[in-house]
Amino acid sequence: MRLVLLHAFPLDARMWDGIREPFAKRLRLVTPDLGDGPPSLDAAADTLLADLGDEPFVLGGCSMGGYLAMAILRKAPAQVAGLLFVDTKSAADTPEARDNRLAIAARAESEGVAGWLAEAMLPNLVAPTARPEVLATLRALIDSQPGSVVARAQRAMAARPDSTELLAGVTAPTLVVRGAEDALMAPGAVSVPGARVVELAGCGHLPPVEDPEAFAAVVLDWLAEQGFVD
């Protein structure tokens, strides 16, 4: 079985590096980057589905990756054997949040992101007790992002629809993982009938980076219970 993991904003597929080894031993792990392209989650979903082919897969996403997973689910529900949502939400942006995204997109295009974006976002991305090495890793990842990719992501997220009704109709087995100290996503921001919900202590918005061992253990146990891995 393939596990497709979609990364958070403003990161890339390197956010999954801490869990690659235990996952790769038990399944086929696919971790695409959003990259450049039209500022549309639907367009990104079309590209990913074309690359994935017709075989079923377990689909997971963290934060923005969850929004993209919902776009994929809307287009190809029959291919999604299971779902993993990590610190994400089903609601669309408020007008204020949308305006903020568009302002960040414009600034990223005009001056890049090095320095200011990490400074603005890091306090809300991790738990207050995050280790210095986690902060350093995240800062480096954010600083390395091309302005065009950050702008695309923000505009795509600003335009996304509300997915609450979509998730209410999900029948695939679902795991929802949330950092207990997430400052951005409230408990219950994603609701799927019958989903297992797990909070990871000491984590904020990015459990796969903040505590990869605990995250991997929870997800692999769930995958095994569902019969997706041996």
C-alpha positions in Angstrom: 0.0 0.0 0.0 1.2 3.5 -0.7 1.0 6.3 1.8 0.9 9.7 0.3 2.0 12.5 2.7 1.4 16.1 1.8 3.5 18.8 3.5 2.5 21.8 5.5 3.0 25.5 4.7 5.6 27.1 4.4 7.6 23.9 4.2 8.3 21.2 1.7 8.6 17.4 1.6 11.7 17.5 3.8 9.4 18.0 6.8 8.8 14.2 6.6 12.5 13.3 6.8 12.3 12.3 10.5 9.7 9.6 9.8 11.0 8.3 6.5 13.0 5.3 7.8 10.3 3.6 9.9 7.6 4.2 7.3 9.7 3.1 4.3 10.4 -0.2 5.9 6.6 -1.1 5.9 5.0 0.6 2.9 5.6 2.7 -0.2 6.0 6.3 1.0 5.2 9.1 -1.5 6.0 12.7 -0.4 5.5 15.2 -3.2 6.4 18.9 -3.1 3.7 21.5 -4.0 6.2 23.4 -6.1 5.3 26.0 -8.7 2.1 26.1 -10.8 -1.3 27.7 -10.9 -2.5 29.1 -7.5 -5.2 26.4 -7.1 -5.4 23.3 -4.9 -7.6 21.7 -7.6 -4.8 22.1 -10.1 -2.3 20.7 -7.6 -4.6 17.8 -7.0 -4.9 17.1 -10.7 -1.1 17.0 -11.1 -0.7 14.6 -8.1 -3.5 12.3 -9.3 -1.9 12.1 -12.7 1.4 11.1 -11.1 -0.2 8.6 -8.7 -2.0 6.6 -11.4 -5.0 4.4 -10.7 -3.9 2.3 -7.7 -5.5 3.1 -4.3 -3.5 4.8 -1.6 -3.7 6.1 2.0 -3.8 9.9 1.9 -2.4 12.1 4.6 -1.7 15.8 4.9 -0.5 18.2 7.6 -2.0 21.7 7.7 -2.0 22.9 4.1 -1.3 19.3 3.1 -4.7 18.5 4.7 -6.4 21.1 2.5 -4.8 19.5 -0.6 -5.8 16.0 0.6 -9.4 17.3 0.7 -9.1 18.5 -2.9 -7.8 15.1 -3.9 -10.6 13.3 -2.0 -13.2 15.5 -3.7 -11.8 14.4 -7.1 -11.0 10.7 -6.6 -12.7 9.3 -3.5 -12.6 5.7 -4.8 -8.8 5.7 -4.8 -8.5 6.9 -1.2 -8.3 3.8 1.0 -7.7 5.7 4.2 -7.1 9.2 5.5 -4.7 10.9 7.8 -5.3 14.5 8.8 -2.6 16.2 10.9 -3.3 19.7 12.5 -5.6 20.9 9.7 -9.2 22.0 9.4 -12.2 21.7 7.0 -13.4 25.3 7.2 -12.6 27.9 4.5 -10.7 31.0 5.4 -12.4 34.0 6.9 -12.2 37.2 4.9 -9.5 38.5 7.3 -7.4 35.3 7.0 -7.8 35.4 3.2 -6.6 39.0 3.0 -3.6 38.1 5.2 -2.7 35.3 2.9 -2.8 37.5 -0.2 -0.6 40.1 1.5 2.0 37.5 2.4 1.8 36.2 -1.2 2.5 39.6 -2.6 5.4 40.2 -0.2 6.9 36.8 -1.0 6.9 37.5 -4.7 8.4 41.0 -4.3 11.2 40.3 -1.8 11.4 36.5 -1.2 10.9 35.0 2.3 14.3 34.7 3.9 14.2 35.9 7.5 10.9 37.6 7.8 8.5 34.7 7.1 10.2 32.3 9.6 10.3 35.1 12.2 6.5 35.7 11.8 5.4 32.1 11.7 7.6 30.0 14.0 6.0 31.1 17.3 2.7 29.6 16.1 4.2 26.5 14.4 5.7 24.7 17.4 5.0 24.2 21.1 6.7 26.7 23.4 8.9 23.9 24.6 10.2 23.0 21.1 13.9 22.0 21.1 16.4 24.4 19.6 17.3 21.9 16.9 13.7 21.7 15.8 13.5 25.5 15.5 16.8 25.6 13.6 15.5 22.9 11.1 12.2 24.7 10.6 13.9 28.1 10.1 16.2 26.7 7.5 13.3 25.0 5.6 11.3 28.2 5.6 14.2 30.4 4.6 14.9 28.1 1.6 11.4 28.3 0.1 11.2 30.2 -3.3 8.9 33.2 -3.1 6.9 32.0 -6.0 6.1 28.8 -4.3 5.0 30.5 -1.1 2.9 32.9 -3.1 1.2 30.0 -5.0 0.5 28.2 -1.8 -1.0 31.2 -0.1 -3.3 32.1 -3.0 -4.4 28.5 -3.4 -5.3 28.2 0.3 -7.1 31.5 0.2 -9.3 30.3 -2.6 -10.1 26.8 -1.1 -13.8 25.9 -0.4 -15.2 24.7 2.8 -14.8 21.0 3.1 -16.9 20.3 6.2 -19.8 18.6 4.2 -17.3 16.6 2.2 -15.7 15.1 5.3 -19.1 14.4 6.9 -19.7 11.9 4.1 -16.3 10.1 4.4 -16.5 6.3 4.9 -12.8 5.5 4.6 -11.0 4.8 7.9 -9.5 8.0 9.2 -6.9 9.0 11.7 -6.8 12.6 13.0 -3.6 13.6 14.8 -3.3 16.9 16.6 -0.5 18.5 18.6 -1.9 19.2 22.1 -0.3 22.6 22.0 -1.3 23.6 18.5 -1.9 27.4 18.5 -3.4 27.4 15.0 -6.0 24.6 14.9 -8.6 24.2 17.5 -9.7 20.7 18.7 -12.4 19.4 16.4 -11.3 21.5 13.4 -11.6 18.3 11.4 -14.5 16.0 12.0 -14.9 12.7 10.2 -17.5 10.1 11.2 -15.8 7.3 13.1 -12.3 8.8 13.0 -9.8 8.0 15.6 -8.5 11.3 17.2 -5.1 11.3 18.9 -3.4 14.3 20.6 0.4 14.3 20.9 1.6 15.9 24.1 4.4 18.5 23.8 3.7 19.2 20.1 2.3 22.2 18.4 1.3 22.5 14.8 3.9 20.2 13.3 4.1 16.9 15.2 6.0 15.1 12.4 8.9 17.5 12.9 8.5 18.2 16.7 8.3 14.6 17.8 8.8 12.3 14.8 9.1 9.1 16.9 5.8 9.6 18.6 4.1 10.6 15.4 5.4 7.6 13.5 4.4 5.2 16.3 0.8 6.4 16.3 0.4 6.4 12.6 2.1 3.0 12.0 0.0 1.4 14.7 -3.2 2.7 13.1 -2.1 1.6 9.7 -1.4 -1.9 11.0 -4.8 -2.0 12.7 -6.5 -1.1 9.4 -4.6 -3.8 7.5 -2.6 -1.3 5.4 0.7 -2.6 6.7 1.9 -6.0 8.1 
